[in-house]
């Protein structure tokens, strides 16, 4: 059995790594964007982001003041885990105190802060089953400068791929510089309305370097990336080639009468960490 203490400690450790150290694929993509940019202001903005990343790692402090809403993805195999939900909640509280994290969690109506980054149904825990005798934990701190720009549209089957592209362009233009570009965008296609948004967020767990195994979706990812970067919104919304670092798509089958599309916007601080635990 995986003990509650093991899960607590793992969540806290992963949270610390996530908010302090940016994944290598994002850093690599930002460095490439710096070299590709021709606009002086765009280069300056990316240079500042890269310096920020470096300082965070050297000083062992969060890279952004918004340390996000605690979102946890769990892949649960054929294994016993002691008090999983409570262990995750305890781990988030531990991370909040020890790192420390900014206390972001509030009641949606009264706006009263919980003070420890846990609350009613928060952290948000997403569970997926797998066959392995293991549990895989992914910490995904989601800042709301980007989250506030997410959108869902219930397209009709006749809208097709061109309808998806048009909706995507509208979202990018509407977001502008608000989500701290260059962004990473997750797109969920299919399922129901809530599933499309969940797929969009799940797509952000992929590496930018990971090629979609579905040729049609791989081409659509490329097309959407071009659409985003052709807006010239640029780093921090001040112009340039690099509005978006990458677009990732997750797809599910859907009802014959619908074409749900969810778009999840992520800022340049595309934070996530994963660890697999076995008995």
Buried (B, 14 or more C-beta within 10 A) or exposed (E): EBEBEBBBBBBBBBBBBBBBBBBEBBBBBBEBBBEEBEBEBBBBBBBEBBEBBEEBBEEEEBBBEBBBBBBBBBBBBEBEBEBBBEBBBBBBBBBBEEBEBBBBBBEEEEEEEBEBBBBEEBBEBBEEEBEEEBBBBBBBBBBBBBBEBBBBBBBEEEBEEEBBBBBBBEBBEEBEBBBBBBBBBBBBBBBBBEBBBBBBBBBBBBBBEEEBEEEEBEEBBBBBBEBBBEBEBBBBBBBBBBBBBBBBBBBBEBEEEBBBBBBBBBBBBBBBBBBBBEE
